[in-house]
Amino acid sequence: MNIPFSPPDIGDEEINEVVDTLKSGWITTGPKTKKFEKLIAGYCMSDRAACFDSCTSALETTLRVLGVKKGDEVIVPAYTYTASASVICHVGARPVMIDCAKNSIQMDYDRLPELIGPLTKAVIAVDVGGVPCDYDKIYDAVYSKRSVFVPSSPLQEIYNRVVVIADGAHSFGAKRNYTMSGSLADFTAFSFHAVKNLTTGEGGAITWKKHSDLDSDELYRQYMLLSLHGQSKDALAKTRLGAWEYDIVGPYFKCNMTDIMASIGIAQLRRYPRLLKRRRQLIEFYNRELSELSVSVLQHYSEKEKFSSSGHLYLVKLLWEDEEYRNEVIKKMAGMGVSTNVHYKPLPMMTAYKNMGFDINDYPNAYDMYKNEITLPLYSKLTDEQAQYVVDCFKKAVKQ
């Protein structure tokens, strides 16, 4: 067999929705994108949603609307993909990295308060694998340091504390304490990249929670300005008779979602409960099959902690093994036709962040999580027969 790592699940519903858009004569940002935004907000039970060309754009524009700038600091996990931290650099701020808790992929919540200072404007939490972070603990930390917060923009004054941003690239559809991802943090950025549970090919969105002093219409307008060159009217508004004239209010960016992309997302969202159900079935199968091996796996559901993940990634730790052993397992599985991955190589191990002065020796828990982690294929199109083959190959690889 040949088992890819994470192909998209695209069917006739997505194709028909895209064809409908192509026939409509409107393919860039327009009615389908606006519909998709409303559907996302409704699904996440958030106040509003705004769509972009990527999760990265959603994160960066959020830092910009918050007024995060040069001289500011934003806390981010060391154990994540570069997008979580690179957006901080893009706005001129300084990333302050936090280590994982011991034997956990999530940040060390106990250490968070000591990293918050007068320059700290936001915390970017990362829902690795689709498991939502413990946002209660994050809020406890930011509120405990509220007295040191120094707002430097109107939006920061509204919150009057460090703002909590979720990098929910993996967690669309997850829940904690009966609250959907998208409503757990102040702002949540989602990814609809091709490998994600719900895809638009590329694409992303930001959602935000309702706040009594927040003008959501104005906030949405700011997001649209940032995503469309600072143009005061979008293309759809300009098509109205006699309404060609517009202004450029700032030299901003071009990172909008198109109606073609949104069409795929609309169809995917209709199917999403079925897609999540299949992922859960596969996770339960993997858990049973690997239960007697010397491994630990990412916990996707907990009644005690009241969370359920989106089942995005199946992370496995090869207990008491090292990088060399893990890499050999990856090669052996590749030789049997099974694609695997690693989530994640910590940022302080990457050249870009080493050049900024970060050292992996300062993040020992992140390194311990990385050194023997392997991610198995997990996607809704994976058949029972293919899943069994993945398990069989994995057992052979770790026993050879």
Secondary structure, DSSP 8 states (H G I E B T S, - for coil): --B-S------HHHHHHHHHHHHHT--SSSHHHHHHHHHHHHHHT-SEEEEESBHHHHHHHHHHHTT--TT-EEEEESSS-THHHHHHHHTT-EEEEE-B-TT-SSB-GGGHHHH--TTEEEEEEE-GGG----HHHHHHHHHHTGGG----SHHHHHH-S-EEEEE-TT-TT-EETTEETTSSSSEEEEE-BTTSSS--BSBEEEEE---TT--HHHHHHHHHHHHBTTBSS-HHHHTSTT-----B-S---B----HHHHHHHHHHHHHHHHHHHHHHHHHHHHHHHHTTSSEEE---EETTTTEE-----EEEEETT--HHHHHHHHHHHHHTTB--B-S---GGGSHHHHTTT--GGG-HHHHHHHTTEEEE---TT--HHHHHHHHHHHHHHHH-
